[in-house]
Amino acid sequence: MEVREPDGHYPTPVQRTELGEFPADWQVVPLGEFEPFITSGSRGWAAYYADMGSPFLRITNLSRSCIYPSLRDLRYVAVPPDNSEGVRTALRTADVLISITADIGIVGFVTEEVELPAYINQHIALVRLNGRLVSSRYIAYFLAGAAAQRRFKSMTDAGAKAGMNLTGVRDVLAALPPSTDEQTAIADALTDADALIDSLEQLLTKKRQIKQGAMQELLTGKRRLPGFTGLVQKIDLGSVCKMQSGGTPAVSQSAYFDGPHPWVSISDITNADKYLSTTERSLSNAGLNACAAQILPAGTVLYAMYASVGECCIAAVAVCTSQAILAMQPARNLDPEYLYYSLTSSKAKAKSAVQQGTQGNLNKGIVQVMEIRLPEVAEQRAIARTLADMDAEIAALESRLTKARALKQAMAQALLTGRIRLLEPTE
C-alpha cells in the first residue's frame, strides 16, 4: 500500500464539482447510481414497544462524530415476524442510515454488532447499496464527512420543518475513488481511527468510574490508605472553615472593572480545573470598595452557591468573588485539596440541600452545617494525592482522546477528498 501526499497537492489532476475539488479519476454521482433499496422506518412502532425484543434505532442512537450507532441506550420492539412493516424496514448488515427530519444528515452504518432483526423509526432512511458496485462503509464515511455535511446543513437551515423525502435521499451525491478496493482501504483506515477513539472513550469512562468509587470510599472512611488507622471525625464544615461571600459592583460603571484584582464568577468556576489562576474579569480598587468584596488568599476553596450549585475549585492566586460564590478558608486541621475533593464528591447532596424557591440556591447557613469526614491532616493529604494522581491519569487520557479525534478528522478530510491516496491511482 502506498501513501502519497505530495506537499498538500492532489496526486492526480483536479476536477471541480458540486461537492468541491477531487482527483480527476474520481466520480461524483448520486446514490441512485448504485441500485439502492431505499425506505424509511415505520410510524407505527409505538404499539410494539417492549422491555425486551429487537433493537429499535432512533436518531439519538446516531452521532455526527462516528458512523457506528451507539448501542448503549437502546429501545426495543416486539414485532410479529409476518408484520409487513417489519419485513420492509428490517435492517441488514452494511445498511447505511441517514436522519431525514429536523437534524438532517446524521449518518449511521449497520455492523455485525447490531443484533438482527433490528428496526428504525420514520425519522431515519435506510439505504441498502449494491456491494458489487460500491463500498457501503465508504459511502457512510463520505456522507459523514465535511463535503456531504455542508449540503445536509443547507437543507436543515431551510427551516424548522426541513426534511428529506426518499427521492431526495436517492439524489444525495457522493464522491468516489475509481475502485472498491480503494474505497475499502479508506474505510478501513477511518474504522481503525474510530476503534482507537472508542477504546480511549471506554478506558476514560472506566477510569472516571474508578475515581468516583475511590472518592466514595476514601472520603467516607470506608477504606483507609495503608498506614493510617487514626480516628475519623464527622464534623460540620462551619467548624473548620471561615466562610464569606463576595459582591458584584454596578456593571454599568466601567471604572469598577479592569483593575488588578481577579474577580471570580460562576462561569470562572465551571470552566476551571482544580486550581483557578485566571478570571474573565477583574476589579479596580474602586470596584472592590463599591461591592465590599474581600481579597482572598491563594488556597481559598471557592464554592458555587447559585446556578452551577456545588461546583468548586481552589484559588491559585489572591482573588475576590461575586456574591454567588462562597469562599472557604480552611482551618489548619483541614487540607484545602482534601476539602476540594470532599465538596466535589458531594455535589448531589449540595443540590438536594438547596433552598426551595425559584432559583434553588445555597447559602452560607446551609453550607456551614454540611458534614464531612475528617481524618488527621497527614491522611487527608495522602487521600488528596491519591485522587490527584487519578486526575492526572484522566487528564492524560482526555488529551490522548482529543488528539485522536483531531487526527481522525484530519485523516477523513484528506482521504475523503483524495489529497492522500492509499492505493496507486489507476491510469
N, C-alpha and C positions, 0 to 999 in steps of 0.2 A: 504493500500500500504506500503510495507516495502522497505527501502533503505538499502542496505548492502555494506559497504566498509571496509573490514577487513584489515586495515593497509596497504593499497595500493596493496594488492594481489587480485588475482581473487577469487571470491566467489565460483567458481567451478573449477575442473581440467582444465588445459590449453591445447589447441591444437595449433600447429604451422601451418600456412597456407601461401599461396602466398601473402595474404594481411597483414600478421602479426599474432599476437597472439590473440586468442579469447577463450571464455569459451568452454568447450568440448561439451556442448549441443547446441551450435550454428551451423548453416550450412553456408558454403561458396559456393555459386552457381552462375552461370551466369544468367543474366536477362531473357534469353530464357527459363528458367525453369517455368516462371510464365505466360505462354500463352500470350505473349505480341503481341499487334499490334504495329509495328514499321515502321515509314516512316519519310521522311524529307519534308521540305516546298518546295514550287514551285519556279522555277526560273522566272516565267512569271508575277509576281505581279505588275511590273512597269506599265503595261498598265491599272491597276485598281487603282493606287494611287488616293486618293481623300482627300478633306478637312474634310469631314465627312463620316462616314460609320462604317465598322467593324475594331476593333483594329488589328494592324499588328505588332507582336512582332519580334524584331530583337535582335542580341546579345547584343546591347547596352542597352536593357531593362533587361538583366540578370546581376547578380552580384555574385562574389565569396564569398561575406560576408553574403548573405541572399538568401534563395531559392525562396522567393516570388518576382515575377517580379516587376520592377518599372513601374508604370502606369502614371508617370508624364510627360514623353516626348514621347508620342505615335505617330506613323504614322497610317494612316487609308487607307483602301481599300474598294472599292465598287465592290464586287464580285457577279456576277449573281447567283441566287440560284441553277441553273441547271449546273453550271460550274463543270466539272469533277474533276479538280484540287482542287477546293474549297471543294467538298464533301470529297475528300481523305485527305486533310490536315487540315480541320476544327478542332479546339481544343475542348476538353471536360474538365469539371471539374475533377481534380485528375490526369490529364496527367502530365507526367514527361518530361521535356525539357532538352536537352543536346547539347551544341555547338559542332559541328563536323568538323569545319575548322579552320585553323590558331590557335586561342587561344582555344584549345580543353578542354572540360570538365567543362565549366561553366554550372551550373545546375539551373533549374527553376521548380516550381511546380504551376500548374494552380488551383487557388482557385475560389470561387464564386465571388470574387471581379473583376475577368476578365470578362468583358461583352461579351457574346457569341452571334453570331458566332465571332470567332477570328481566326487569321491565323499566320503562321510563314514563314520565308523565307528559302532558301535552305541551309543556314548555320546552321540550328538547326534541330535536330532529335526529333521526338515526340515518346514517349514510353508510351503506354497505357496497364497497367498491370491488371491481373485478381484480383479484390479486395477480392475475397474469399480466395486467396492463399497468399496474401502479402499486407502489408500497403504501398500504393504508396508514401505517405508522408514520411514514414520512409525511403524508398528507396531513395527519393530525398535528405533527410538529410544525409544518408550514403554516397551517391555519392559526396556530397559537403564536406564530411569530409576528414581528413588527409590521411587515408589509400587509399581511392579511388583516391584522388587528386594526390598522388605520382605517381600512374600508368598513369593517364591522362598526367601529366607533362612529363613523359618519352616519351610519344607519341609526344607531342609538341616539345620536344628537338630534335626529329629526324630530323628536318629541317624546313625551312620556308614554305614548301608546305605540311607539315604534315596535315593529315586529317583522319577521320574515315569514313568507309562505314557502311551501316546498319547491315551487318553481324558482324562487329566489335562491334557495339552497343549491339547486341544480346549477344555477348560473354563477355560483361563487368561483372566483378564479384562483388558480394555484400555479406556481412556477416550479418546473420540474427539471432535474438533470435528465440526460437522454436515456439512461439505463436504470432499470430497477435495482441493479447491483449498487450503483452509486447512491440511489435513494436510500437503500437499506443501510449502506455504510454511514450515511449522515444520521439516520435514525438511531443506529447503534451507538454512535458517539454521544448523541444527546441523551440516550437512555442511560449510558454509563454515568453521565454527569448528574442526571436525576437520581440515580441509585446512590451516588455519593451524598447528595443533598439529603435524601431520605434517611440514610444511615446516620448522618450527623444530627438531623432533627430528632430521630428516635433516641440517640445517645444523649442529646441535650435534655430531652424530656425525662429520661431516666435519672440523669444527674440532678435535675431540679427536684424530682421526687425524693431522691436520696437525701438531698439537703433539707427538704421540708421535714422529712422524718427525723433527721438528726436534730433539727431545731426543736421539734416537739419533745423529743426525749431528753436532750441536754438541758433545755431551758426550763423544764418542769421537774428535773431531778430524777426522772425515771431511769436514766442511765448516767453513770458517773464516769468521767475520764480516769484512766489509770493513775493511781497515786493520790486520789482525792476521796476522803471519807468524812470530812467535817460536816457540821450541821448546815442544812439548807433552810433558811428562814423564808417565811411567806410574809411579805411586807407591802404596805401601801406606798405608791410612788411618791406621794406628797411628803413622806417622812425621809426620803433620801434624795430629793431633788428640790432645788429652788426653781420656781416656775413663774414666768411672766409672759404676757403677750405684747405685741408691738403696736404700731399705728400706721396710718396712711395719711399723708398731708394732702391738701387740696390739689388734685391733678391739674387744675386749671392754672396753677401758679408755677410757671416754668422755673422760677428761681429756687424752687424747693428740690429740684432734681439735678442729675448730672454732677453730683458732688463726689467727695472722697469716700462715702460710706456705702458699701454694698448693701442693698435693700432686698430682702428675701420675700418673694411672693409665693403663692401656691404653685404656680407653674414652674418656678425655680426648683422647688422640692420634687415635683413629679418628673422633671427632666434630669435630676441629679442622680449620680450613683450614690454610694455610701457617703462619700465626702463631697461637700459643696464648697467650691472655691471662687466661682464667678456667678454673677446675677445679671438679669436683663437690665435692671435699672439701679441707680444709686441715688442717695440723698445728699443734699448740701447740709451745712450746719444749720441753716435757716429751716430747711425741711425737717431735720431731726428735731429741732426745738418745737416746730409747729405741731407735730403729732405726738410729742412726748415719748418718742421711741428711744430705747436704750441701746448703747453699744454693747454687744455680747461677745465674750471672748471666744477664740478658737477652742473647739472641744465641746461647745454647747450643742445639745441634741435638739433639732428643730422638728416639730410635730404638727402636722396639718389638722386643724380643727374644723375647717369648712371645706366644702366641695370634695376634694380627694382625701376624705377622712381617714386617718391612720397612716398616711404616707409620712416617712421621716427620713432624715439624713443628719449628718454631723457637720457642723461648720468647720471648715479647714482654716478660715481666716476670721478676723473680727467682722461682725455683721450687725445689722439691725433688721427688723422684720415688720411685716404688716400685722394687723390685729387678727388675721386669720390663722396665725401660726403661734403655737405655744413653745416658748424657749425653755428648755430644761437644762439646768446646770447641776450635774450630779455631785453628790457629796463624795468625800474621799473613799468611802466604802463601796462605791458604785462605779465600775468602769464604763466610760462612755460607749465603747463598742458593744459591750455586753448589753447595755440599755438599748442601743440601736437594734440589736438582734431580738431582744425581748419584745420591743414595740412592733418590729416587723412581723414577728410570729403571731401577734395578737390583733391583726387588722380586723378580723371578723368580729372579735369581741368589741373592738372600738366602734365598729359600725352598728352593732346591736345596742351599744350604750348611748348612742346619740340622743340628743333632746328630741322629744316629739314636737313637730312643728313643720312649717312649710319648707324650711331649709335642711332640717335634720343635722344640726351642728353639735360638736362637742364644746365644752367649756372647761375652764381651769378646775372647777369644783369636781366635775366628773372624772377628769384625769387624775386628780390627786388621790382618789380612793381606788383607782385601779391597782390590782395586786400583781406583783412579780415575785418570782422565787429568787432568793439572794444567797448564793454560797459565798465563801470567802473570796476576796479580791483575786488571789492567785488563780483560783479555779475559774472565776469569771473571765480572766484574761486568756486562760487556756481554752475555754469554750469559744471565745471570740476568735482566737487564732485558728481553731479547727474550722469554724464556719467561714472565716475569711479565706482559708485555703480552698474550700469548696467553691466560694465565689470566684476565686481566681481561675479555677479549673473550668467553671461555667463560662466565664468571660472569654477564656481562650477558645472554647468550643464555639461560642457565639461569633467570634472573629473568624474562625475557620468556615463557619456556615455562611457568613456574609461574603467572604471571598469566593466560596464555591458557587454561590448564587450569581455573583458578578461574572465569574468565569463562564458559567453556563450561558448567561445572557450574551456575553461576547462571542462565545462559540456559535450560538444559534444565529446571531446576526451575520457572522462570517460564512457559516456553512449553508444557510438557507438563502443566501444571495450569490453563492458561488465565488466569493472572494477567496475562500480556501476550498480546494478540490481534494477530496480524499482518494479519488481514482484518476488515472490519466485520462484527460478529455479525449473523446474519440475524434478522429479526423472527419 
